[in-house]
Amino acid sequence: MSAGTLRGSADPLDTAYDVALLDLDGVVYLGGTAIPGAAQALRKAESAGMRLAYVTNNAFRTPAAVAALLTSFGAPATAADVVTSGQAAARLLAERLPAGAPVLVIGGTGLRMAVRERGLRPVSTAAARPQAVLQGYSPDVGYAALAEGGLAVAAGALFVATNGDLTLPSGRGRQPGNGSLVQVIATATGVKPLVAGKPEPPLHRESVLRTDAKHPLVVGDRLDTDIEAAHRVGADSMLVLTGVTDPAGAVLAPRSQRPTYLAEDLAGLLEPHPDVTSQDGAFGCGGWTARWAQDQLELTGAGERIDGLRALCAAAWASESVTAESVHPAIGRLDRTG
């Protein structure tokens, strides 16, 4: 169970855990481009007996479309390996509504498909008297759909959102995500939705149910979604540095967003992870030593960058007064390695 401190593993993680619950963007690919070495690492992990599940807050695309994208990058994937926030939201609704209940769906094909799979009936207007409104991201969402959703929620329909991500990455910068669009209905009606996606627990539960995971490992690049989601359900996690979170972000992570393991990339699944030693206020890993000198975190030694980061995180997380200014020199030292 994750406790907000780094741990070591004598065994490679692909044998220590039965299922990897993998985020996609920033972990397997980045902005539509495969991350170097990611597909190869996933194939090796699967060969070692680890099941792979691709867990995404994106409810717009169908699982088959996501799997096709992954296989185009060389990653092992089928539609059954993809778990979306839309599927988690549809289960949440099915547990609360009678079979065949009408659900006003605001979103794409993947979301409507998920609703049908749970025996519910997608509709598009408040006139159909939906028992719930399910909102997910789609680039085609417009005022008319939001107005219908608002009317239905105001009339008493259960309001559920696939995820609360305020922004989406794009080649042009951050754009409004589903969490921003949800605010239209929430503001108009005064009703906050139930949220299925990360970091809320329903998507993790859906992933475990679909994979029959007994000892899963959450793998992600974002502290506030992937890693916090693991904390909320007591699961172990591995943070990779191929996406949003950089070394400084890892060192400054709040307690509820601290991973169990750190890795440069998905090759971290294939390796044992060293323990961080602690003695007399000094934290050591792989030739590096981190310690506090008055109000500054210092890093000395040499070796692999990831081991230096492990030592820094252990030292920082043992303190109650970590600031960006106090860790900046040590991060600079780490960035100059290699």
HELIX and SHEET records of a PDB file:
HELIX    1   1 LEU A   13  ALA A   16  1                                   4    
HELIX    2   2 ALA A   38  SER A   47  1                                  10    
HELIX    3   3 PRO A   63  SER A   72  1                                  10    
HELIX    4   4 ALA A   79  ASP A   81  5                                   3    
HELIX    5   5 SER A   85  ALA A   94  1                                  10    
HELIX    6   6 THR A  109  GLU A  117  1                                   9    
HELIX    7   7 ALA A  126  ALA A  128  5                                   3    
HELIX    8   8 TYR A  143  ALA A  154  1                                  12    
HELIX    9   9 ASN A  178  THR A  189  1                                  12    
HELIX   10  10 PRO A  201  THR A  211  1                                  11    
HELIX   11  11 LEU A  223  ILE A  227  3                                   5    
HELIX   12  12 GLU A  228  VAL A  233  1                                   6    
HELIX   13  13 PRO A  247  VAL A  251  1                                   5    
HELIX   14  14 ARG A  255  GLN A  257  5                                   3    
HELIX   15  15 LEU A  266  LEU A  270  5                                   5    
HELIX   16  16 ARG A  305  TRP A  317  1                                  13    
HELIX   17  17 ALA A  324  ASP A  335  1                                  12    
SHEET    1   A 6 VAL A  82  THR A  84  0                                        
SHEET    2   A 6 ARG A  51  THR A  56  1                                        
SHEET    3   A 6 VAL A  19  LEU A  22  1                                        
SHEET    4   A 6 PRO A 216  GLY A 220  1                                        
SHEET    5   A 6 ASP A 236  VAL A 240  1                                        
SHEET    6   A 6 TYR A 261  ALA A 263  1                                        
SHEET    1   B 2 TYR A  29  LEU A  30  0                                        
SHEET    2   B 2 THR A  33  ALA A  34 -1                                        
SHEET    1   C 5 ARG A 121  VAL A 123  0                                        
SHEET    2   C 5 PRO A 102  ILE A 106  1                                        
SHEET    3   C 5 ALA A 132  GLN A 135  1                                        
SHEET    4   C 5 LEU A 158  ALA A 161  1                                        
SHEET    5   C 5 LEU A 194  VAL A 195  1                                        
SHEET    1   D 2 THR A 167  LEU A 168  0                                        
SHEET    2   D 2 GLN A 175  PRO A 176 -1                                        
SHEET    1   E 4 THR A 277  GLN A 279  0                                        
SHEET    2   E 4 ALA A 282  CYS A 285 -1                                        
SHEET    3   E 4 TRP A 288  ALA A 293 -1                                        
SHEET    4   E 4 GLN A 296  GLY A 301 -1                                        
END                                                                             
